[in-house]
Amino acid sequence: MTQQSPYRAPDTHVEDVPESADRRFRWVAVMIGAAVDLGATTVTGIVLVVVLSIGSQYGSVQQMLAALVAIGRSS
């Protein structure tokens, strides 16, 4: 039994079918991406403002973390 050389093309016909690529511009995807970006940026900004406002009431990071832990335990 002979083996086919790995450096030759296969004996059977291989059909190269082009991929069907839909290359239209998708406005819905752009709008969803913009809405997700705007929402994530807004939520992140609110969280940062809350953390910074809590942090400005305390003299050190350790005091702020102790207060946050106390708030978490009381919930």
PDB file with SEQRES, HELIX, SHEET and CRYST1 records, atoms N, CA, C and O in Angstrom:
SEQRES   1 A   75  MET THR GLN GLN SER PRO TYR ARG ALA PRO ASP THR HIS          
SEQRES   2 A   75  VAL GLU ASP VAL PRO GLU SER ALA ASP ARG ARG PHE ARG          
SEQRES   3 A   75  TRP VAL ALA VAL MET ILE GLY ALA ALA VAL ASP LEU GLY          
SEQRES   4 A   75  ALA THR THR VAL THR GLY ILE VAL LEU VAL VAL VAL LEU          
SEQRES   5 A   75  SER ILE GLY SER GLN TYR GLY SER VAL GLN GLN MET LEU          
SEQRES   6 A   75  ALA ALA LEU VAL ALA ILE GLY ARG SER SER                      
HELIX    1 AA1 TRP A   27  GLY A   55  1                                  29    
HELIX    2 AA2 VAL A   61  SER A   74  1                                  14    
CRYST1    1.000    1.000    1.000  90.00  90.00  90.00 P 1           1          
ATOM      1  N   MET A   1       0.837  -1.165   0.000  1.00  0.00           N  
ATOM      2  CA  MET A   1       0.000   0.000   0.000  1.00  0.00           C  
ATOM      3  C   MET A   1       0.890   1.238   0.000  1.00  0.00           C  
ATOM      4  O   MET A   1       1.804   1.369   0.814  1.00  0.00           O  
ATOM      5  N   THR A   2       0.611   2.106  -0.897  1.00  0.00           N  
ATOM      6  CA  THR A   2       1.440   3.307  -0.997  1.00  0.00           C  
ATOM      7  C   THR A   2       0.737   4.473  -0.316  1.00  0.00           C  
ATOM      8  O   THR A   2      -0.487   4.598  -0.352  1.00  0.00           O  
ATOM      9  N   GLN A   3       1.529   5.300   0.291  1.00  0.00           N  
ATOM     10  CA  GLN A   3       0.985   6.494   0.950  1.00  0.00           C  
ATOM     11  C   GLN A   3       1.136   7.683   0.030  1.00  0.00           C  
ATOM     12  O   GLN A   3       2.105   7.800  -0.721  1.00  0.00           O  
ATOM     13  N   GLN A   4       0.157   8.560   0.107  1.00  0.00           N  
ATOM     14  CA  GLN A   4       0.217   9.773  -0.706  1.00  0.00           C  
ATOM     15  C   GLN A   4       1.210  10.746  -0.065  1.00  0.00           C  
ATOM     16  O   GLN A   4       1.259  10.882   1.157  1.00  0.00           O  
ATOM     17  N   SER A   5       1.975  11.397  -0.879  1.00  0.00           N  
ATOM     18  CA  SER A   5       2.953  12.353  -0.383  1.00  0.00           C  
ATOM     19  C   SER A   5       2.225  13.553   0.234  1.00  0.00           C  
ATOM     20  O   SER A   5       1.274  14.057  -0.363  1.00  0.00           O  
ATOM     21  N   PRO A   6       2.642  14.014   1.395  1.00  0.00           N  
ATOM     22  CA  PRO A   6       1.976  15.172   2.000  1.00  0.00           C  
ATOM     23  C   PRO A   6       2.272  16.471   1.245  1.00  0.00           C  
ATOM     24  O   PRO A   6       1.681  17.510   1.540  1.00  0.00           O  
ATOM     25  N   TYR A   7       3.180  16.414   0.279  1.00  0.00           N  
ATOM     26  CA  TYR A   7       3.565  17.614  -0.446  1.00  0.00           C  
ATOM     27  C   TYR A   7       2.847  17.746  -1.786  1.00  0.00           C  
ATOM     28  O   TYR A   7       3.097  18.692  -2.534  1.00  0.00           O  
ATOM     29  N   ARG A   8       1.961  16.806  -2.091  1.00  0.00           N  
ATOM     30  CA  ARG A   8       1.200  16.853  -3.335  1.00  0.00           C  
ATOM     31  C   ARG A   8      -0.230  17.271  -3.052  1.00  0.00           C  
ATOM     32  O   ARG A   8      -0.722  17.139  -1.931  1.00  0.00           O  
ATOM     33  N   ALA A   9      -0.882  17.769  -4.073  1.00  0.00           N  
ATOM     34  CA  ALA A   9      -2.300  18.086  -3.955  1.00  0.00           C  
ATOM     35  C   ALA A   9      -3.090  16.785  -3.853  1.00  0.00           C  
ATOM     36  O   ALA A   9      -2.672  15.769  -4.408  1.00  0.00           O  
ATOM     37  N   PRO A  10      -4.222  16.798  -3.155  1.00  0.00           N  
ATOM     38  CA  PRO A  10      -5.001  15.556  -3.037  1.00  0.00           C  
ATOM     39  C   PRO A  10      -5.530  15.108  -4.397  1.00  0.00           C  
ATOM     40  O   PRO A  10      -5.742  15.921  -5.297  1.00  0.00           O  
ATOM     41  N   ASP A  11      -5.738  13.801  -4.527  1.00  0.00           N  
ATOM     42  CA  ASP A  11      -6.222  13.239  -5.783  1.00  0.00           C  
ATOM     43  C   ASP A  11      -7.676  13.612  -6.048  1.00  0.00           C  
ATOM     44  O   ASP A  11      -8.082  13.719  -7.205  1.00  0.00           O  
ATOM     45  N   THR A  12      -8.451  13.806  -5.014  1.00  0.00           N  
ATOM     46  CA  THR A  12      -9.857  14.146  -5.207  1.00  0.00           C  
ATOM     47  C   THR A  12      -9.995  15.646  -5.451  1.00  0.00           C  
ATOM     48  O   THR A  12      -9.144  16.441  -5.052  1.00  0.00           O  
ATOM     49  N   HIS A  13     -11.064  16.000  -6.102  1.00  0.00           N  
ATOM     50  CA  HIS A  13     -11.323  17.400  -6.425  1.00  0.00           C  
ATOM     51  C   HIS A  13     -11.791  18.136  -5.167  1.00  0.00           C  
ATOM     52  O   HIS A  13     -12.746  17.712  -4.516  1.00  0.00           O  
ATOM     53  N   VAL A  14     -11.134  19.208  -4.836  1.00  0.00           N  
ATOM     54  CA  VAL A  14     -11.512  20.036  -3.696  1.00  0.00           C  
ATOM     55  C   VAL A  14     -12.147  21.309  -4.244  1.00  0.00           C  
ATOM     56  O   VAL A  14     -11.532  22.050  -5.011  1.00  0.00           O  
ATOM     57  N   GLU A  15     -13.372  21.542  -3.842  1.00  0.00           N  
ATOM     58  CA  GLU A  15     -14.084  22.697  -4.364  1.00  0.00           C  
ATOM     59  C   GLU A  15     -13.940  23.862  -3.393  1.00  0.00           C  
ATOM     60  O   GLU A  15     -14.305  23.757  -2.222  1.00  0.00           O  
ATOM     61  N   ASP A  16     -13.414  24.955  -3.884  1.00  0.00           N  
ATOM     62  CA  ASP A  16     -13.267  26.155  -3.071  1.00  0.00           C  
ATOM     63  C   ASP A  16     -14.532  26.991  -3.201  1.00  0.00           C  
ATOM     64  O   ASP A  16     -14.760  27.658  -4.210  1.00  0.00           O  
ATOM     65  N   VAL A  17     -15.339  26.936  -2.165  1.00  0.00           N  
ATOM     66  CA  VAL A  17     -16.592  27.683  -2.162  1.00  0.00           C  
ATOM     67  C   VAL A  17     -16.337  29.011  -1.458  1.00  0.00           C  
ATOM     68  O   VAL A  17     -15.880  29.030  -0.315  1.00  0.00           O  
ATOM     69  N   PRO A  18     -16.628  30.111  -2.127  1.00  0.00           N  
ATOM     70  CA  PRO A  18     -16.412  31.398  -1.467  1.00  0.00           C  
ATOM     71  C   PRO A  18     -17.373  31.578  -0.295  1.00  0.00           C  
ATOM     72  O   PRO A  18     -18.531  31.165  -0.351  1.00  0.00           O  
ATOM     73  N   GLU A  19     -16.869  32.201   0.759  1.00  0.00           N  
ATOM     74  CA  GLU A  19     -17.709  32.469   1.922  1.00  0.00           C  
ATOM     75  C   GLU A  19     -18.706  33.560   1.571  1.00  0.00           C  
ATOM     76  O   GLU A  19     -18.376  34.547   0.913  1.00  0.00           O  
ATOM     77  N   SER A  20     -19.919  33.357   2.022  1.00  0.00           N  
ATOM     78  CA  SER A  20     -20.912  34.398   1.784  1.00  0.00           C  
ATOM     79  C   SER A  20     -20.775  35.433   2.901  1.00  0.00           C  
ATOM     80  O   SER A  20     -21.170  35.196   4.042  1.00  0.00           O  
ATOM     81  N   ALA A  21     -20.222  36.551   2.553  1.00  0.00           N  
ATOM     82  CA  ALA A  21     -19.997  37.611   3.534  1.00  0.00           C  
ATOM     83  C   ALA A  21     -20.953  38.759   3.239  1.00  0.00           C  
ATOM     84  O   ALA A  21     -20.918  39.378   2.176  1.00  0.00           O  
ATOM     85  N   ASP A  22     -21.796  39.012   4.213  1.00  0.00           N  
ATOM     86  CA  ASP A  22     -22.723  40.124   4.076  1.00  0.00           C  
ATOM     87  C   ASP A  22     -22.004  41.359   4.602  1.00  0.00           C  
ATOM     88  O   ASP A  22     -21.830  41.512   5.811  1.00  0.00           O  
ATOM     89  N   ARG A  23     -21.596  42.218   3.718  1.00  0.00           N  
ATOM     90  CA  ARG A  23     -20.749  43.341   4.089  1.00  0.00           C  
ATOM     91  C   ARG A  23     -21.518  44.658   4.175  1.00  0.00           C  
ATOM     92  O   ARG A  23     -20.935  45.735   4.047  1.00  0.00           O  
ATOM     93  N   ARG A  24     -22.819  44.564   4.392  1.00  0.00           N  
ATOM     94  CA  ARG A  24     -23.593  45.794   4.535  1.00  0.00           C  
ATOM     95  C   ARG A  24     -23.293  46.448   5.872  1.00  0.00           C  
ATOM     96  O   ARG A  24     -22.938  45.772   6.838  1.00  0.00           O  
ATOM     97  N   PHE A  25     -23.435  47.756   5.922  1.00  0.00           N  
ATOM     98  CA  PHE A  25     -23.246  48.489   7.168  1.00  0.00           C  
ATOM     99  C   PHE A  25     -24.472  48.269   8.033  1.00  0.00           C  
ATOM    100  O   PHE A  25     -25.594  48.462   7.564  1.00  0.00           O  
ATOM    101  N   ARG A  26     -24.292  47.882   9.247  1.00  0.00           N  
ATOM    102  CA  ARG A  26     -25.406  47.537  10.127  1.00  0.00           C  
ATOM    103  C   ARG A  26     -25.623  48.632  11.164  1.00  0.00           C  
ATOM    104  O   ARG A  26     -24.911  48.718  12.164  1.00  0.00           O  
ATOM    105  N   TRP A  27     -26.613  49.456  10.903  1.00  0.00           N  
ATOM    106  CA  TRP A  27     -26.927  50.565  11.804  1.00  0.00           C  
ATOM    107  C   TRP A  27     -27.415  50.082  13.159  1.00  0.00           C  
ATOM    108  O   TRP A  27     -27.134  50.714  14.176  1.00  0.00           O  
ATOM    109  N   VAL A  28     -28.133  48.985  13.188  1.00  0.00           N  
ATOM    110  CA  VAL A  28     -28.646  48.466  14.463  1.00  0.00           C  
ATOM    111  C   VAL A  28     -27.481  48.085  15.372  1.00  0.00           C  
ATOM    112  O   VAL A  28     -27.506  48.367  16.570  1.00  0.00           O  
ATOM    113  N   ALA A  29     -26.465  47.448  14.804  1.00  0.00           N  
ATOM    114  CA  ALA A  29     -25.301  47.059  15.608  1.00  0.00           C  
ATOM    115  C   ALA A  29     -24.566  48.286  16.132  1.00  0.00           C  
ATOM    116  O   ALA A  29     -24.087  48.291  17.266  1.00  0.00           O  
ATOM    117  N   VAL A  30     -24.478  49.323  15.309  1.00  0.00           N  
ATOM    118  CA  VAL A  30     -23.813  50.556  15.739  1.00  0.00           C  
ATOM    119  C   VAL A  30     -24.598  51.204  16.873  1.00  0.00           C  
ATOM    120  O   VAL A  30     -24.007  51.666  17.849  1.00  0.00           O  
ATOM    121  N   MET A  31     -25.911  51.244  16.754  1.00  0.00           N  
ATOM    122  CA  MET A  31     -26.739  51.875  17.781  1.00  0.00           C  
ATOM    123  C   MET A  31     -26.696  51.083  19.089  1.00  0.00           C  
ATOM    124  O   MET A  31     -26.635  51.673  20.168  1.00  0.00           O  
ATOM    125  N   ILE A  32     -26.727  49.765  18.999  1.00  0.00           N  
ATOM    126  CA  ILE A  32     -26.636  48.939  20.207  1.00  0.00           C  
ATOM    127  C   ILE A  32     -25.275  49.124  20.870  1.00  0.00           C  
ATOM    128  O   ILE A  32     -25.196  49.246  22.092  1.00  0.00           O  
ATOM    129  N   GLY A  33     -24.219  49.147  20.090  1.00  0.00           N  
ATOM    130  CA  GLY A  33     -22.878  49.361  20.647  1.00  0.00           C  
ATOM    131  C   GLY A  33     -22.742  50.724  21.300  1.00  0.00           C  
ATOM    132  O   GLY A  33     -22.137  50.847  22.364  1.00  0.00           O  
ATOM    133  N   ALA A  34     -23.303  51.753  20.667  1.00  0.00           N  
ATOM    134  CA  ALA A  34     -23.243  53.094  21.247  1.00  0.00           C  
ATOM    135  C   ALA A  34     -24.036  53.159  22.549  1.00  0.00           C  
ATOM    136  O   ALA A  34     -23.595  53.788  23.511  1.00  0.00           O  
ATOM    137  N   ALA A  35     -25.208  52.511  22.586  1.00  0.00           N  
ATOM    138  CA  ALA A  35     -26.022  52.516  23.800  1.00  0.00           C  
ATOM    139  C   ALA A  35     -25.325  51.777  24.940  1.00  0.00           C  
ATOM    140  O   ALA A  35     -25.357  52.227  26.086  1.00  0.00           O  
ATOM    141  N   VAL A  36     -24.698  50.647  24.629  1.00  0.00           N  
ATOM    142  CA  VAL A  36     -23.972  49.893  25.658  1.00  0.00           C  
ATOM    143  C   VAL A  36     -22.790  50.708  26.174  1.00  0.00           C  
ATOM    144  O   VAL A  36     -22.532  50.736  27.378  1.00  0.00           O  
ATOM    145  N   ASP A  37     -22.078  51.364  25.278  1.00  0.00           N  
ATOM    146  CA  ASP A  37     -20.942  52.188  25.679  1.00  0.00           C  
ATOM    147  C   ASP A  37     -21.403  53.348  26.552  1.00  0.00           C  
ATOM    148  O   ASP A  37     -20.791  53.628  27.583  1.00  0.00           O  
ATOM    149  N   LEU A  38     -22.465  54.017  26.152  1.00  0.00           N  
ATOM    150  CA  LEU A  38     -22.981  55.144  26.932  1.00  0.00           C  
ATOM    151  C   LEU A  38     -23.452  54.684  28.306  1.00  0.00           C  
ATOM    152  O   LEU A  38     -23.188  55.342  29.312  1.00  0.00           O  
ATOM    153  N   GLY A  39     -24.151  53.550  28.345  1.00  0.00           N  
ATOM    154  CA  GLY A  39     -24.629  53.026  29.627  1.00  0.00           C  
ATOM    155  C   GLY A  39     -23.491  52.618  30.549  1.00  0.00           C  
ATOM    156  O   GLY A  39     -23.513  52.932  31.739  1.00  0.00           O  
ATOM    157  N   ALA A  40     -22.507  51.929  30.016  1.00  0.00           N  
ATOM    158  CA  ALA A  40     -21.374  51.483  30.838  1.00  0.00           C  
ATOM    159  C   ALA A  40     -20.558  52.670  31.336  1.00  0.00           C  
ATOM    160  O   ALA A  40     -20.091  52.671  32.475  1.00  0.00           O  
ATOM    161  N   THR A  41     -20.386  53.674  30.491  1.00  0.00           N  
ATOM    162  CA  THR A  41     -19.655  54.865  30.906  1.00  0.00           C  
ATOM    163  C   THR A  41     -20.405  55.612  32.002  1.00  0.00           C  
ATOM    164  O   THR A  41     -19.793  56.093  32.956  1.00  0.00           O  
ATOM    165  N   THR A  42     -21.719  55.713  31.874  1.00  0.00           N  
ATOM    166  CA  THR A  42     -22.532  56.398  32.875  1.00  0.00           C  
ATOM    167  C   THR A  42     -22.472  55.675  34.214  1.00  0.00           C  
ATOM    168  O   THR A  42     -22.272  56.304  35.253  1.00  0.00           O  
ATOM    169  N   VAL A  43     -22.644  54.356  34.193  1.00  0.00           N  
ATOM    170  CA  VAL A  43     -22.604  53.583  35.440  1.00  0.00           C  
ATOM    171  C   VAL A  43     -21.230  53.678  36.089  1.00  0.00           C  
ATOM    172  O   VAL A  43     -21.130  53.842  37.305  1.00  0.00           O  
ATOM    173  N   THR A  44     -20.178  53.579  35.296  1.00  0.00           N  
ATOM    174  CA  THR A  44     -18.823  53.690  35.843  1.00  0.00           C  
ATOM    175  C   THR A  44     -18.591  55.071  36.448  1.00  0.00           C  
ATOM    176  O   THR A  44     -17.983  55.189  37.512  1.00  0.00           O  
ATOM    177  N   GLY A  45     -19.065  56.101  35.786  1.00  0.00           N  
ATOM    178  CA  GLY A  45     -18.924  57.461  36.322  1.00  0.00           C  
ATOM    179  C   GLY A  45     -19.656  57.632  37.633  1.00  0.00           C  
ATOM    180  O   GLY A  45     -19.134  58.249  38.562  1.00  0.00           O  
ATOM    181  N   ILE A  46     -20.866  57.090  37.719  1.00  0.00           N  
ATOM    182  CA  ILE A  46     -21.636  57.198  38.966  1.00  0.00           C  
ATOM    183  C   ILE A  46     -20.917  56.469  40.094  1.00  0.00           C  
ATOM    184  O   ILE A  46     -20.816  56.982  41.208  1.00  0.00           O  
ATOM    185  N   VAL A  47     -20.418  55.270  39.801  1.00  0.00           N  
ATOM    186  CA  VAL A  47     -19.694  54.508  40.834  1.00  0.00           C  
ATOM    187  C   VAL A  47     -18.456  55.279  41.290  1.00  0.00           C  
ATOM    188  O   VAL A  47     -18.178  55.342  42.487  1.00  0.00           O  
ATOM    189  N   LEU A  48     -17.716  55.860  40.360  1.00  0.00           N  
ATOM    190  CA  LEU A  48     -16.521  56.620  40.743  1.00  0.00           C  
ATOM    191  C   LEU A  48     -16.875  57.852  41.578  1.00  0.00           C  
ATOM    192  O   LEU A  48     -16.170  58.169  42.536  1.00  0.00           O  
ATOM    193  N   VAL A  49     -17.939  58.534  41.233  1.00  0.00           N  
ATOM    194  CA  VAL A  49     -18.349  59.710  42.015  1.00  0.00           C  
ATOM    195  C   VAL A  49     -18.742  59.299  43.424  1.00  0.00           C  
ATOM    196  O   VAL A  49     -18.387  59.973  44.392  1.00  0.00           O  
ATOM    197  N   VAL A  50     -19.473  58.196  43.545  1.00  0.00           N  
ATOM    198  CA  VAL A  50     -19.881  57.727  44.876  1.00  0.00           C  
ATOM    199  C   VAL A  50     -18.657  57.332  45.692  1.00  0.00           C  
ATOM    200  O   VAL A  50     -18.549  57.699  46.862  1.00  0.00           O  
ATOM    201  N   VAL A  51     -17.748  56.597  45.095  1.00  0.00           N  
ATOM    202  CA  VAL A  51     -16.550  56.163  45.830  1.00  0.00           C  
ATOM    203  C   VAL A  51     -15.695  57.358  46.220  1.00  0.00           C  
ATOM    204  O   VAL A  51     -15.192  57.423  47.341  1.00  0.00           O  
ATOM    205  N   LEU A  52     -15.529  58.301  45.306  1.00  0.00           N  
ATOM    206  CA  LEU A  52     -14.711  59.471  45.632  1.00  0.00           C  
ATOM    207  C   LEU A  52     -15.374  60.369  46.663  1.00  0.00           C  
ATOM    208  O   LEU A  52     -14.685  60.980  47.480  1.00  0.00           O  
ATOM    209  N   SER A  53     -16.702  60.460  46.640  1.00  0.00           N  
ATOM    210  CA  SER A  53     -17.374  61.280  47.649  1.00  0.00           C  
ATOM    211  C   SER A  53     -17.294  60.620  49.014  1.00  0.00           C  
ATOM    212  O   SER A  53     -17.148  61.308  50.024  1.00  0.00           O  
ATOM    213  N   ILE A  54     -17.388  59.293  49.058  1.00  0.00           N  
ATOM    214  CA  ILE A  54     -17.220  58.588  50.335  1.00  0.00           C  
ATOM    215  C   ILE A  54     -15.776  58.735  50.804  1.00  0.00           C  
ATOM    216  O   ILE A  54     -15.516  58.950  51.988  1.00  0.00           O  
ATOM    217  N   GLY A  55     -14.844  58.616  49.866  1.00  0.00           N  
ATOM    218  CA  GLY A  55     -13.434  58.699  50.222  1.00  0.00           C  
ATOM    219  C   GLY A  55     -13.010  60.068  50.708  1.00  0.00           C  
ATOM    220  O   GLY A  55     -12.061  60.173  51.486  1.00  0.00           O  
ATOM    221  N   SER A  56     -13.684  61.121  50.272  1.00  0.00           N  
ATOM    222  CA  SER A  56     -13.289  62.463  50.693  1.00  0.00           C  
ATOM    223  C   SER A  56     -13.694  62.757  52.131  1.00  0.00           C  
ATOM    224  O   SER A  56     -13.215  63.736  52.703  1.00  0.00           O  
ATOM    225  N   GLN A  57     -14.555  61.948  52.734  1.00  0.00           N  
ATOM    226  CA  GLN A  57     -14.993  62.166  54.110  1.00  0.00           C  
ATOM    227  C   GLN A  57     -13.992  61.610  55.120  1.00  0.00           C  
ATOM    228  O   GLN A  57     -14.063  61.937  56.305  1.00  0.00           O  
ATOM    229  N   TYR A  58     -13.077  60.785  54.669  1.00  0.00           N  
ATOM    230  CA  TYR A  58     -12.153  60.110  55.571  1.00  0.00           C  
ATOM    231  C   TYR A  58     -10.733  60.595  55.327  1.00  0.00           C  
ATOM    232  O   TYR A  58     -10.387  61.041  54.233  1.00  0.00           O  
ATOM    233  N   GLY A  59      -9.928  60.499  56.362  1.00  0.00           N  
ATOM    234  CA  GLY A  59      -8.560  60.984  56.267  1.00  0.00           C  
ATOM    235  C   GLY A  59      -7.631  60.040  55.532  1.00  0.00           C  
ATOM    236  O   GLY A  59      -6.653  60.472  54.922  1.00  0.00           O  
ATOM    237  N   SER A  60      -7.933  58.747  55.587  1.00  0.00           N  
ATOM    238  CA  SER A  60      -7.040  57.790  54.934  1.00  0.00           C  
ATOM    239  C   SER A  60      -7.853  56.696  54.255  1.00  0.00           C  
ATOM    240  O   SER A  60      -9.059  56.564  54.466  1.00  0.00           O  
ATOM    241  N   VAL A  61      -7.169  55.929  53.448  1.00  0.00           N  
ATOM    242  CA  VAL A  61      -7.813  54.834  52.740  1.00  0.00           C  
ATOM    243  C   VAL A  61      -8.251  53.762  53.737  1.00  0.00           C  
ATOM    244  O   VAL A  61      -9.308  53.155  53.565  1.00  0.00           O  
ATOM    245  N   GLN A  62      -7.466  53.530  54.755  1.00  0.00           N  
ATOM    246  CA  GLN A  62      -7.812  52.517  55.751  1.00  0.00           C  
ATOM    247  C   GLN A  62      -9.114  52.873  56.459  1.00  0.00           C  
ATOM    248  O   GLN A  62      -9.943  51.995  56.698  1.00  0.00           O  
ATOM    249  N   GLN A  63      -9.306  54.148  56.796  1.00  0.00           N  
ATOM    250  CA  GLN A  63     -10.549  54.569  57.439  1.00  0.00           C  
ATOM    251  C   GLN A  63     -11.741  54.382  56.493  1.00  0.00           C  
ATOM    252  O   GLN A  63     -12.816  53.955  56.914  1.00  0.00           O  
ATOM    253  N   MET A  64     -11.540  54.702  55.233  1.00  0.00           N  
ATOM    254  CA  MET A  64     -12.617  54.545  54.259  1.00  0.00           C  
ATOM    255  C   MET A  64     -12.974  53.066  54.100  1.00  0.00           C  
ATOM    256  O   MET A  64     -14.157  52.727  54.058  1.00  0.00           O  
ATOM    257  N   LEU A  65     -11.977  52.178  54.012  1.00  0.00           N  
ATOM    258  CA  LEU A  65     -12.246  50.760  53.860  1.00  0.00           C  
ATOM    259  C   LEU A  65     -12.931  50.189  55.100  1.00  0.00           C  
ATOM    260  O   LEU A  65     -13.818  49.344  54.984  1.00  0.00           O  
ATOM    261  N   ALA A  66     -12.529  50.641  56.274  1.00  0.00           N  
ATOM    262  CA  ALA A  66     -13.178  50.193  57.504  1.00  0.00           C  
ATOM    263  C   ALA A  66     -14.650  50.609  57.521  1.00  0.00           C  
ATOM    264  O   ALA A  66     -15.513  49.836  57.936  1.00  0.00           O  
ATOM    265  N   ALA A  67     -14.929  51.827  57.070  1.00  0.00           N  
ATOM    266  CA  ALA A  67     -16.321  52.296  57.027  1.00  0.00           C  
ATOM    267  C   ALA A  67     -17.133  51.509  55.998  1.00  0.00           C  
ATOM    268  O   ALA A  67     -18.294  51.184  56.247  1.00  0.00           O  
ATOM    269  N   LEU A  68     -16.527  51.196  54.834  1.00  0.00           N  
ATOM    270  CA  LEU A  68     -17.242  50.420  53.821  1.00  0.00           C  
ATOM    271  C   LEU A  68     -17.518  49.003  54.309  1.00  0.00           C  
ATOM    272  O   LEU A  68     -18.580  48.450  54.024  1.00  0.00           O  
ATOM    273  N   VAL A  69     -16.586  48.414  55.032  1.00  0.00           N  
ATOM    274  CA  VAL A  69     -16.796  47.081  55.589  1.00  0.00           C  
ATOM    275  C   VAL A  69     -17.917  47.115  56.632  1.00  0.00           C  
ATOM    276  O   VAL A  69     -18.736  46.198  56.691  1.00  0.00           O  
ATOM    277  N   ALA A  70     -17.955  48.157  57.445  1.00  0.00           N  
ATOM    278  CA  ALA A  70     -19.001  48.297  58.444  1.00  0.00           C  
ATOM    279  C   ALA A  70     -20.366  48.453  57.772  1.00  0.00           C  
ATOM    280  O   ALA A  70     -21.360  47.910  58.255  1.00  0.00           O  
ATOM    281  N   ILE A  71     -20.417  49.188  56.665  1.00  0.00           N  
ATOM    282  CA  ILE A  71     -21.678  49.343  55.933  1.00  0.00           C  
ATOM    283  C   ILE A  71     -22.107  47.996  55.347  1.00  0.00           C  
ATOM    284  O   ILE A  71     -23.290  47.655  55.367  1.00  0.00           O  
ATOM    285  N   GLY A  72     -21.149  47.237  54.829  1.00  0.00           N  
ATOM    286  CA  GLY A  72     -21.450  45.935  54.257  1.00  0.00           C  
ATOM    287  C   GLY A  72     -21.949  44.939  55.296  1.00  0.00           C  
ATOM    288  O   GLY A  72     -22.818  44.120  54.997  1.00  0.00           O  
ATOM    289  N   ARG A  73     -21.429  44.995  56.473  1.00  0.00           N  
ATOM    290  CA  ARG A  73     -21.853  44.069  57.534  1.00  0.00           C  
ATOM    291  C   ARG A  73     -23.229  44.422  58.050  1.00  0.00           C  
ATOM    292  O   ARG A  73     -23.976  43.531  58.453  1.00  0.00           O  
ATOM    293  N   SER A  74     -23.586  45.688  58.051  1.00  0.00           N  
ATOM    294  CA  SER A  74     -24.893  46.088  58.580  1.00  0.00           C  
ATOM    295  C   SER A  74     -26.017  45.814  57.592  1.00  0.00           C  
ATOM    296  O   SER A  74     -27.189  45.871  57.964  1.00  0.00           O  
ATOM    297  N   SER A  75     -25.685  45.519  56.342  1.00  0.00           N  
ATOM    298  CA  SER A  75     -26.743  45.265  55.344  1.00  0.00           C  
ATOM    299  C   SER A  75     -27.371  43.927  55.493  1.00  0.00           C  
ATOM    300  O   SER A  75     -28.270  43.578  54.728  1.00  0.00           O  
TER     301      SER A  75                                                      
END                                                                             
